[in-house]
Amino acid sequence: MNEENLGTLFADLPKRCVVLLEDIDTAGLTHTRQASGKEPVEDAEPAAKTPAGRTVANATQTSLNRISLSALLNVIDGVASQEGRVLIMTTNHIEKLDEALIRPGRVDMKVKFDLADSAMIKTLFKGIFATLEGDFPKSFAGKAKNAFRAENSSTVMKKLNDESILLEDQEKLAKKITAKKEAEEARISMLADEFAALIPSHTLSPAEIQGFLLKNKRNAAAAVAGAEQWVKDTLAQKQKAKEAKAKEEEEAKKAEEEAVEKAKEDAAKEAAAEKKEEKAEEPIVNGVKKESTTNRKEKENMTNGMDKEMMTNGTEKEHLTNGI
């Protein structure tokens, strides 16, 4: 999926339709502009629209195989968008979405699907086990009203009399069916109350409860009978998964702390080794310095001796000169 394909798909949609974008947070559109170091912008730069109604990606496209935030905003309500559509987006992490994507005008209503409460549990139970229109036959009243035309004959009258008797029987049957339907609805309502009492509120998701009820679609009483054990098993699995996750996080944290401690120890050992090397080099430097001082003194002594010898030679030369 790329920006061109996205524009093509939206351009081919009918004018009046419902568009569903599931898990929009996984499309790589989470705070894309903040990540680039720029301030959030209310609207993105619109893309050009071809005569065929297709969206042309603008210069901000980062990759041919990636949908940018700008392209998505354009197909939603940019120059390439069309009126009369109902757009539904789902996400498990609304806090990760860019503010421009969910601002008023683009998203007019936000519905949070939280964990099921008692009223929701009852509604789910009744919705799954409710009696449908096809479960009971309709009344046949009025079926024979148009069966015969108003003809003044003994045969027709006899048939009408027979039909009236049949209609009376069918009306009685319809009343029995209606009473049975009402009784079934009352039974389902009572079972829904019992089922809701067994399920703790704000603990399980509607999807989890619905999955359990669908496994017992043909037997509402069996769903109520097995609800308590199912709740225990489900909560135990969740607790086990939670403990495993906590243990994994603890091990990861411990490994990280050990890595930090090891890094500190390595740094300390390296610093100690460097310090030890510096101390080992220090006497050699001092020895070089002493040797240099001794050589300097020896040179000074030699220089003084040469000066004295030169002075002695000068004195002898003076004596010789005077003797001559």
C-alpha positions as CSV (number, residue, x, y, z in Angstrom):
1,M,0.0,0.0,0.0
2,N,1.3,3.4,-1.0
3,E,-0.1,6.9,-1.3
4,E,-1.1,6.5,-5.0
5,N,-3.0,3.3,-4.2
6,L,-4.7,4.9,-1.2
7,G,-5.8,7.8,-3.4
8,T,-7.1,5.4,-6.0
9,L,-9.1,3.4,-3.5
10,F,-10.7,6.5,-2.1
11,A,-11.5,7.8,-5.5
12,D,-13.2,4.6,-6.5
13,L,-15.5,4.6,-3.4
14,P,-19.2,5.4,-3.9
15,K,-20.4,8.8,-2.9
16,R,-22.4,7.5,0.0
17,C,-20.7,4.8,1.9
18,V,-19.0,3.8,5.2
19,V,-15.2,3.6,5.3
20,L,-13.5,1.7,8.0
21,L,-9.8,2.1,8.8
22,E,-8.8,-0.4,11.5
23,D,-5.8,0.0,13.8
24,I,-4.9,3.4,12.4
25,D,-2.1,3.7,14.9
26,T,-0.2,0.8,13.2
27,A,0.0,2.7,9.9
28,G,3.2,4.6,10.9
29,L,1.3,7.9,11.3
30,T,2.0,8.5,15.0
31,H,3.3,11.9,15.7
32,T,5.3,12.0,12.5
33,R,5.7,15.7,12.4
34,Q,6.8,16.0,16.0
35,A,9.4,13.4,15.4
36,S,10.9,15.5,12.7
37,G,11.5,18.3,15.1
38,K,8.8,20.6,13.8
39,E,5.9,22.1,15.5
40,P,2.5,20.5,15.0
41,V,0.6,21.9,12.0
42,E,-3.1,22.0,11.9
43,D,-3.5,21.1,8.3
44,A,-1.1,19.5,5.8
45,E,-0.2,20.8,2.4
46,P,-2.9,19.6,0.0
47,A,-2.0,17.4,-2.9
48,A,-2.9,18.0,-6.5
49,K,-6.0,16.4,-8.0
50,T,-5.8,14.9,-11.5
51,P,-8.8,15.0,-13.9
52,A,-9.5,11.3,-13.0
53,G,-9.9,12.4,-9.3
54,R,-6.7,10.7,-8.2
55,T,-4.4,12.2,-5.5
56,V,-0.9,13.0,-6.6
57,A,1.7,12.7,-3.8
58,N,3.4,15.9,-3.0
59,A,7.1,16.6,-2.4
60,T,7.0,15.6,1.3
61,Q,6.5,11.9,0.4
62,T,9.3,10.1,2.2
63,S,8.9,6.7,0.6
64,L,7.1,5.1,-2.3
65,N,5.9,2.2,-0.1
66,R,4.8,4.4,2.9
67,I,1.7,6.4,3.5
68,S,2.5,9.9,4.9
69,L,0.3,11.8,7.2
70,S,-0.2,14.5,4.6
71,A,-1.6,11.9,2.1
72,L,-4.0,10.4,4.6
73,L,-5.3,13.9,5.6
74,N,-5.8,14.8,1.9
75,V,-7.9,11.7,1.1
76,I,-10.0,12.2,4.3
77,D,-11.0,15.8,3.8
78,G,-8.6,17.4,1.3
79,V,-9.2,18.5,-2.2
80,A,-9.5,14.9,-3.3
81,S,-12.2,14.0,-0.7
82,Q,-15.9,13.6,-1.3
83,E,-18.9,14.4,0.8
84,G,-21.5,11.9,2.0
85,R,-19.1,9.4,3.5
86,V,-18.9,8.1,7.1
87,L,-15.4,7.5,8.2
88,I,-14.7,5.1,11.1
89,M,-11.2,4.7,12.5
90,T,-10.2,2.3,15.3
91,T,-7.1,2.4,17.5
92,N,-5.8,0.9,20.7
93,H,-3.5,3.8,21.4
94,I,-5.2,7.1,20.7
95,E,-2.5,9.0,22.5
96,K,0.0,8.0,19.8
97,L,-2.0,9.6,16.9
98,D,-1.1,12.9,15.5
99,E,-3.4,15.7,16.8
100,A,-4.2,16.9,13.3
101,L,-5.7,13.5,12.4
102,I,-8.2,13.4,15.3
103,R,-9.0,17.1,15.6
104,P,-12.7,18.3,15.6
105,G,-13.9,18.4,12.0
106,R,-12.1,15.2,11.0
107,V,-13.2,13.2,14.0
108,D,-16.6,14.4,15.3
109,M,-17.2,11.6,17.8
110,K,-14.9,9.4,19.9
111,V,-16.4,6.3,21.4
112,K,-14.3,4.4,24.0
113,F,-14.9,0.7,24.2
114,D,-14.0,-0.1,27.9
115,L,-14.3,-3.3,29.9
116,A,-17.8,-4.6,30.1
117,D,-20.1,-3.4,33.0
118,S,-23.2,-5.2,34.2
119,A,-25.6,-3.4,31.8
120,M,-23.3,-4.2,28.8
121,I,-23.1,-7.9,29.9
122,K,-26.9,-8.2,30.0
123,T,-27.2,-6.5,26.6
124,L,-24.6,-8.9,25.1
125,F,-26.5,-11.9,26.5
126,K,-29.9,-10.8,25.3
127,G,-28.5,-9.9,21.9
128,I,-27.0,-13.3,21.3
129,F,-29.9,-15.4,22.8
130,A,-32.8,-13.2,21.8
131,T,-35.6,-14.8,19.8
132,L,-35.6,-13.8,16.1
133,E,-38.5,-13.1,13.9
134,G,-38.0,-16.4,12.0
135,D,-38.0,-18.5,15.1
136,F,-41.8,-18.5,15.3
137,P,-44.2,-18.6,12.4
138,K,-46.3,-15.5,11.7
139,S,-50.0,-15.4,12.2
140,F,-52.0,-16.5,9.3
141,A,-54.8,-14.1,10.0
142,G,-56.0,-12.3,7.0
143,K,-54.4,-14.8,4.7
144,A,-57.9,-15.9,3.4
145,K,-59.3,-12.4,3.1
146,N,-58.2,-12.2,-0.5
147,A,-58.5,-15.9,-1.1
148,F,-62.0,-15.7,-2.5
149,R,-63.8,-12.9,-4.3
150,A,-67.3,-11.8,-3.3
151,E,-69.3,-14.2,-5.3
152,N,-72.9,-15.1,-4.5
153,S,-72.7,-18.9,-4.6
154,S,-73.2,-21.7,-2.1
155,T,-69.8,-23.2,-3.0
156,V,-68.0,-20.0,-2.2
157,M,-69.9,-19.6,1.1
158,K,-69.1,-23.1,2.1
159,K,-65.4,-22.5,1.4
160,L,-65.6,-19.3,3.4
161,N,-67.1,-21.1,6.3
162,D,-64.4,-23.7,6.2
163,E,-61.8,-21.0,5.9
164,S,-63.2,-19.1,8.9
165,I,-62.9,-22.3,11.0
166,L,-59.3,-22.6,9.8
167,L,-58.6,-19.0,10.6
168,E,-59.9,-19.4,14.1
169,D,-57.6,-22.4,14.6
170,Q,-54.7,-20.4,13.2
171,E,-55.5,-17.4,15.4
172,K,-55.4,-19.7,18.4
173,L,-52.1,-21.1,17.3
174,A,-50.7,-17.6,16.8
175,K,-51.7,-16.6,20.3
176,K,-50.0,-19.7,21.6
177,I,-46.9,-18.8,19.6
178,T,-46.9,-15.3,20.9
179,A,-47.3,-16.5,24.5
180,K,-44.4,-18.9,23.9
181,K,-42.3,-16.1,22.4
182,E,-43.0,-13.8,25.4
183,A,-42.2,-16.6,27.8
184,E,-38.9,-17.3,26.0
185,E,-38.0,-13.6,26.1
186,A,-38.8,-13.5,29.8
187,R,-36.6,-16.6,30.4
188,I,-33.7,-15.0,28.4
189,S,-34.0,-11.8,30.4
190,M,-33.9,-13.8,33.7
191,L,-30.9,-15.7,32.5
192,A,-29.2,-12.5,31.4
193,D,-29.6,-11.2,35.0
194,E,-28.1,-14.4,36.4
195,F,-25.3,-14.3,33.9
196,A,-24.5,-10.6,34.7
197,A,-24.4,-11.4,38.4
198,L,-21.7,-14.1,37.7
199,I,-19.4,-11.9,35.6
200,P,-17.5,-9.2,37.5
201,S,-17.9,-5.7,36.1
202,H,-15.0,-3.9,34.5
203,T,-12.9,-7.0,34.5
204,L,-13.5,-8.7,31.1
205,S,-13.7,-7.2,27.6
206,P,-17.0,-7.4,25.6
207,A,-15.1,-9.5,23.0
208,E,-14.1,-12.1,25.6
209,I,-17.7,-12.3,26.9
210,Q,-19.1,-12.5,23.4
211,G,-16.7,-15.3,22.5
212,F,-17.8,-17.4,25.5
213,L,-21.5,-16.8,24.7
214,L,-21.1,-17.8,21.0
215,K,-19.6,-21.1,22.1
216,N,-23.0,-21.8,23.8
217,K,-25.2,-20.2,21.2
218,R,-27.7,-23.0,21.2
219,N,-28.1,-23.2,24.9
220,A,-28.5,-20.1,27.1
221,A,-28.8,-22.1,30.3
222,A,-25.5,-23.9,29.6
223,A,-23.8,-20.5,29.2
224,V,-25.1,-19.4,32.6
225,A,-24.1,-22.8,34.2
226,G,-20.5,-22.6,32.8
227,A,-20.0,-18.8,33.4
228,E,-18.5,-19.1,36.9
229,Q,-15.9,-21.6,35.9
230,W,-15.1,-19.8,32.7
231,V,-14.5,-16.6,34.7
232,K,-12.1,-18.4,37.1
233,D,-10.2,-20.0,34.2
234,T,-10.0,-16.7,32.3
235,L,-8.8,-14.7,35.3
236,A,-6.3,-17.4,36.2
237,Q,-4.9,-17.2,32.6
238,K,-4.7,-13.5,32.8
239,Q,-3.0,-13.6,36.1
240,K,-0.5,-16.1,34.8
241,A,0.2,-14.0,31.7
242,K,0.5,-10.9,33.9
243,E,3.0,-12.7,36.2
244,A,5.0,-14.0,33.2
245,K,5.1,-10.5,31.8
246,A,6.2,-9.0,35.1
247,K,8.8,-11.7,35.5
248,E,10.1,-11.0,32.0
249,E,10.2,-7.2,32.7
250,E,12.0,-7.9,36.0
251,E,14.6,-10.1,34.3
252,A,15.1,-7.5,31.6
253,K,15.5,-4.8,34.3
254,K,17.9,-7.0,36.2
255,A,19.9,-7.7,33.1
256,E,20.1,-4.0,32.3
257,E,21.2,-3.2,35.9
258,E,23.8,-5.9,35.7
259,A,25.0,-4.6,32.4
260,V,25.3,-1.1,33.9
261,E,27.2,-2.4,36.9
262,K,29.5,-4.4,34.7
263,A,30.1,-1.3,32.6
264,K,31.0,0.6,35.7
265,E,33.3,-2.1,36.9
266,D,35.0,-2.2,33.5
267,A,35.4,1.5,33.6
268,A,36.8,1.4,37.1
269,K,39.3,-1.4,36.2
270,E,40.3,0.6,33.1
271,A,40.9,3.7,35.2
272,A,42.9,1.8,37.7
273,A,45.0,0.2,35.0
274,E,45.7,3.6,33.5
275,K,46.6,5.0,36.9
276,K,48.9,2.1,37.5
277,E,50.6,2.7,34.2
278,E,51.1,6.3,35.0
279,K,52.7,5.5,38.3
280,A,55.0,3.0,36.6
281,E,56.2,5.6,34.1
282,E,56.8,8.3,36.7
283,P,60.3,6.9,38.1
284,I,61.7,6.7,34.6
285,V,60.8,10.3,34.0
286,N,62.4,11.3,37.3
287,G,65.5,9.3,36.4
288,V,65.8,11.1,33.1
289,K,65.4,14.4,34.9
290,K,68.2,13.5,37.4
291,E,70.5,12.3,34.7
292,S,70.0,15.6,32.8
293,T,70.8,17.6,35.9
294,T,74.0,15.6,36.5
295,N,75.1,16.0,32.9
296,R,74.5,19.7,33.2
297,K,76.6,20.0,36.3
298,E,79.4,17.9,34.7
299,K,79.3,20.2,31.7
300,E,79.5,23.2,34.0
301,N,82.5,21.7,35.8
302,M,84.2,20.9,32.5
303,T,83.6,24.5,31.3
304,N,85.0,25.9,34.5
305,G,88.1,23.7,34.2
306,M,88.6,24.8,30.6
307,D,88.3,28.4,31.7
308,K,90.9,27.9,34.4
309,E,93.3,26.1,32.0
310,M,92.9,28.9,29.5
311,M,93.6,31.5,32.3
312,T,96.8,29.5,33.3
313,N,97.9,29.3,29.7
314,G,97.4,33.0,29.4
315,T,99.5,33.7,32.4
316,E,102.4,31.5,31.2
317,K,102.3,33.3,27.9
318,E,102.6,36.6,29.7
319,H,105.6,35.3,31.6
320,L,107.2,34.2,28.4
321,T,106.6,37.5,26.8
322,N,108.0,39.4,29.7
323,G,111.1,37.1,29.7
324,I,111.6,37.7,26.0
